[in-house]
Amino acid sequence: MPTATPDLMSTSEAARCIGIAAETLRSWVRAGTLPATVTPLGMLFDAGDVHRLAAARARAGRRTGGTP
């Protein structure tokens, strides 16, 4: 699914960007690790938040699920 707007990402896009499974991403939302906007069609994520988290994980050497 293409990005809804340049500033928003779908769950699958955000998970792919971070390098984790979509279910892991959903658990992070439930835990408050990453904010999301819940819509009738699913969650949307601020692209800036996603890219910052992906960069932080890359700097820390984390490339798979678990905690950010």
Steps between C-alpha positions, in 0.01 A plus 500: 500500500650838407560758769183697579689831507872581497487545878313180588583131472284189521578223748668287234708793369610600851587143599700452180685829556593405857579140405250328726181298466169687486386320817809627684415851386143462627632381838725808516195719441314323782804550727522870408839468330382647172193722459246415233172635372238229491260521208217269391741352243798455732779696664693790350842609619680832473784436255739714706436289812554181302823620340638622834426164663652310206815714518530454876465123463760496221746696717439252782554206264145366540346370182231259620197507735506540875523840659614816326 
